[in-house]
Protein backbone atom coordinates (compact mmCIF):
# COMPACT_ATOMS: atom_id res chain seq x y z
CA UNK A 1 0.00 0.00 0.00
CA UNK A 2 1.10 3.54 -0.72
CA UNK A 3 -0.32 6.78 0.68
CA UNK A 4 0.06 10.04 -1.24
CA UNK A 5 -0.90 13.43 0.18
CA UNK A 6 -1.53 16.66 -1.74
CA UNK A 7 -2.64 20.18 -0.78
CA UNK A 8 -3.97 22.89 -3.10
CA UNK A 9 -5.19 26.45 -2.66
CA UNK A 10 -8.91 26.66 -3.31
CA UNK A 11 -11.08 29.46 -4.66
CA UNK A 12 -14.52 27.84 -4.92
CA UNK A 13 -16.80 27.60 -1.89
CA UNK A 14 -19.17 24.63 -1.99
CA UNK A 15 -22.07 24.10 0.38
CA UNK A 16 -22.21 20.54 1.67
CA UNK A 17 -25.80 19.26 1.69
CA UNK A 18 -24.70 16.42 3.97
CA UNK A 19 -21.70 15.54 6.09
CA UNK A 20 -19.95 13.89 3.12
CA UNK A 21 -20.27 12.79 -0.49
CA UNK A 22 -19.16 9.28 -1.47
CA UNK A 23 -19.01 7.92 -5.02
CA UNK A 24 -17.56 4.79 -6.57
CA UNK A 25 -16.89 1.35 -5.27
CA UNK A 26 -13.68 -0.17 -4.01
CA UNK A 27 -13.23 -3.01 -6.48
CA UNK A 28 -10.57 -4.19 -8.89
CA UNK A 29 -9.87 -1.49 -11.47
CA UNK A 30 -12.08 1.04 -9.68
CA UNK A 31 -11.93 3.37 -6.69
CA UNK A 32 -14.03 5.28 -4.21
CA UNK A 33 -13.89 9.02 -3.62
CA UNK A 34 -15.04 10.73 -0.43
CA UNK A 35 -15.49 14.52 -0.20
CA UNK A 36 -15.83 16.02 3.29
CA UNK A 37 -16.02 19.59 4.56
CA UNK A 38 -13.02 20.55 6.68
CA UNK A 39 -11.56 23.72 8.16
CA UNK A 40 -8.45 23.92 5.98
CA UNK A 41 -7.87 27.69 5.71
CA UNK A 42 -9.20 27.77 2.14
CA UNK A 43 -7.26 24.79 0.85
CA UNK A 44 -8.23 21.39 -0.48
CA UNK A 45 -6.36 18.30 0.66
CA UNK A 46 -6.28 15.05 -1.26
CA UNK A 47 -5.15 11.75 0.24
CA UNK A 48 -4.74 8.74 -2.03
CA UNK A 49 -4.44 5.24 -0.61
CA UNK A 50 -3.49 2.84 -3.37
CA UNK A 51 -2.31 -0.73 -3.71
CA UNK A 52 -0.42 0.19 -6.92
CA UNK A 53 2.97 1.50 -5.80
CA UNK A 54 5.32 3.64 -7.87
CA UNK A 55 2.75 5.74 -9.74
CA UNK A 56 3.23 8.98 -7.79
CA UNK A 57 3.99 11.11 -10.85
CA UNK A 58 0.81 9.92 -12.57
CA UNK A 59 -1.27 10.60 -9.46
CA UNK A 60 0.33 14.07 -9.21
CA UNK A 61 -0.71 14.85 -12.80
CA UNK A 62 -4.29 13.57 -12.40
CA UNK A 63 -4.87 15.22 -9.01
CA UNK A 64 -3.23 18.46 -10.18
CA UNK A 65 -5.56 18.57 -13.20
CA UNK A 66 -8.56 18.00 -10.93
CA UNK A 67 -7.44 20.81 -8.58
CA UNK A 68 -7.12 23.22 -11.52
CA UNK A 69 -10.59 22.34 -12.81
CA UNK A 70 -12.23 22.23 -9.36
CA UNK A 71 -10.35 24.55 -6.93
CA UNK A 72 -12.51 23.64 -3.94
CA UNK A 73 -12.04 25.46 -0.63
CA UNK A 74 -12.10 23.71 2.74
CA UNK A 75 -12.65 20.25 1.28
CA UNK A 76 -10.91 17.01 2.24
CA UNK A 77 -10.76 14.48 -0.62
CA UNK A 78 -10.02 10.85 0.25
CA UNK A 79 -9.39 8.31 -2.49
CA UNK A 80 -9.22 4.56 -1.92
CA UNK A 81 -7.82 3.04 -5.10
CA UNK A 82 -7.92 -0.53 -6.35
CA UNK A 83 -5.89 -0.07 -9.53
CA UNK A 84 -8.06 2.42 -11.42
CA UNK A 85 -6.72 3.95 -14.62
CA UNK A 86 -6.14 7.73 -14.76
CA UNK A 87 -9.30 8.15 -16.88
CA UNK A 88 -11.41 6.35 -14.27
CA UNK A 89 -9.85 8.45 -11.50
CA UNK A 90 -10.75 11.67 -13.33
CA UNK A 91 -14.28 10.48 -14.00
CA UNK A 92 -14.86 9.51 -10.35
CA UNK A 93 -13.50 12.84 -9.10
CA UNK A 94 -15.79 14.72 -11.49
CA UNK A 95 -18.68 12.49 -10.41
CA UNK A 96 -18.02 13.38 -6.76
CA UNK A 97 -18.06 17.12 -7.50
CA UNK A 98 -21.23 16.71 -9.53
CA UNK A 99 -22.88 14.82 -6.67
CA UNK A 100 -21.74 17.52 -4.26
CA UNK A 101 -23.10 20.41 -6.31
CA UNK A 102 -26.34 18.51 -7.06
CA UNK A 103 -26.90 17.77 -3.37
CA UNK A 104 -26.38 14.00 -3.61
CA UNK A 105 -23.92 11.54 -2.14
CA UNK A 106 -23.63 9.59 1.11
Secondary structure, DSSP 8 states (H G I E B T S, - for coil): -EEEEEEEE--B----SSSEEEEE--STT-EEEEEEE---TTEEEEEEEESSTT-HHHHHHHHHHHHHH--BSSEEEEEEESS--HHHHHHHHHHHHHHHHHT---
